[in-house]
Amino acid sequence: MTKTITLKSIVKDDKICIGIYFPYDKALIETVKSIGAIWSKTMQCWYLENTKQNFNRVYETLKGFASLDLYD
């Protein structure tokens, strides 16, 4: 079964961010932490500020782990 990671544009602390959503998975958690993502308890997702550099980093790092769903 293929894992799915959903990337959504979210607003966190008045900044536009990339929300990274996936079911609990230790390996994925360590991976997103390694690229600087922060856990948001209120939004129940990992996130990074939405910059082209961060999006490319997220995409390149996670594309080998699972299929990526991208939403605005």
Buried (B, 14 or more C-beta within 10 A) or exposed (E): EEBEBBBBEBEBEEEEBBBBBBEEBEEBBEBBEEBEBEEBEEBEBBBBBBEEEBBEBBEEBBEEBBEBEEEE
